[in-house]
């Protein structure tokens, strides 16, 4: 940075009152002792006075507030959430998941052989005594049906997640 640019920057900071107190005192001292600083200050100060006296701040029109209010009056008010969120659909989805989870829990309890469980046996002994071939494989566990149900649940979860994320993005903007 050249010396004249540095002088201009410091004088503008002095005029705009954005310098620290020590920089302000230093600039005043340099303007009092150095001819170049004093000439630059006179030049910049005259320019600043000329600009501030000839520039008028634009005022908004008298109808500005009315124009804004009329524009806002034409916008449509958002509908209440109860109109576009169907409580029955949400209850149906919740019921579906509750039925699936409870049926799996009931099936597990029904197919468990309670006579083979001994409370005095350690975990290692339990692992040795469990014979997986004794559990009957249900007819619907052929793989295809379970994969379809899991896929359907994953797709539903992704759709719900997408709707929630889109609602959050709209709320932020």
N, C-alpha and C positions, 0 to 999 in steps of 0.2 A: 504494500500500500504506500502510495506516495505521501509526502509530507503535507501537501495541500489538501489531499483527500482526508487525511487524518485530522487536520485542523477543522475542516468543514464538519466532519462527523462530531467532533467534540463540541463545536459551537452549536450545532443543531441540538445535541443532547442538552446543552446548557439552556438554550432558548425554550425547548419543549419541557424542561425541568424533569428529565428522566435520568439524570446522572446522580451519583451518590454525593454526599456533602463534601467529601475530600476532593472528588473530581471537580465539583462546582468551584471550590476555593482555588484549586489549581488552575482552572480555566480563567477565573477572574484575575489571578496573578499574571498569567501569560498575556491576557488582553491588556493589562496595565503596563507590562514591561516590554512586550514584543510588538513591533510595528505591524508585522505581517498578520498576527492574530487580531490586532485592533482593526485593520483594514477589512479582513474577512468578516469580522463580527459586524461592522457597519454595513457591509454589503448584504450579508444574510439577514440582518435585522430589518433593513429597508425592504428587502424582498418579502419577508414575513409580514411586515405591516401592510404592504401593498396587497398581498394575497388575502389577508384576514379582513381588510376593509372592503374589497371588491367582490367577495364571494358571499352570496346569500344562501341560507339553508332552504332547500325546497320544502314547502309545506304541502301536505296532502290536500286534495280537493275537499270542499265542504261536504260533499256527498259520499266521501270515502266510507264512513261508518255505515251509512245506509246501504251503499252498494254491497258491502261485505255481508251485512245482515240479510239482504235480499237474496244473495247467492246462497247463504246457508239455509234459508227457508226453502229453497228448491231441492235440497238434498233429502234423501229418503232416510228415515229413522230406522235403525236396526230392529229387527223383530226380536221378541222375547225368546229366550232359549227354550221355553216350554213348547213353542210352536214348531221348532225344527228338530228337537230331540224327543223321540218317542220313547216313553218310559217302558212301554210294553216290549219293545225290541231289546232294551237293555236287560229287562227281567228275563226274557226268553233266552238270551245268551248266558246269563248267570245260571238259569235253571239247567241249561244244557251241560255246562261244566260241572255243576253240582251232581247231576245224574251220572255223568261219566265217572267222576271221582268216587262217588259212593258205590256205584256198581263194581268198580275195581276193588274197592275195599271189602265189600261183601263177598265177592268172588274169592278173594285171598283168604278171608276168614273161613269160608265154606270149604275150601280145598285143603286147608291145613290139617295135617294129621296130629291132633293134640296128644295122642297116646305116646308118641315117640319123644316128646319133650320131657326132659328130666331136669328139675331145678338144681340138683346136686352136681351137675356135669359142668366142667369148665368149657371155655370157648373152643379150645383145641379138640376136645372130645366131641363137641357138637359138630364141628366141621368134619370130623371123621365119620360120624354116624349118619349124617345127612346123605341120602342116596337120591340123586336128582331123577333117576329113572322111575321112582315111585310116584312122582307128580304127573298127573295126566295132562296132556296138552289139550287145551280147549279147541273146539272146532273152528272158532273164528280167528285163532292165532296163526293162520296159514301164511302170514306175512303180507299178503296183498291187501287184505282188508285193514289191517293195522296201519300199514303204510299210507293208505288212502285217508284214514281218520287222522293220523298225525299230520299229513300234508294239508288236509282241510283246516285243522286247527292252526297250523303255522300260517297259512294264507289269511285266515281271519285275524290272527294276532298282528300280522303285518299291516292289514287294512286299518285296524283300530289304531295302531301306532302311527301310521301315516296321517290319519285324521287328527289325532292329538297334536302331532308336530305342526301340521298346517294351521291349526287353530292358534297355537302358540306364536307362530310366525306372523299371522294376521294381527294378533293382539299387540305385538311389539311395534308393528308399523302402523 
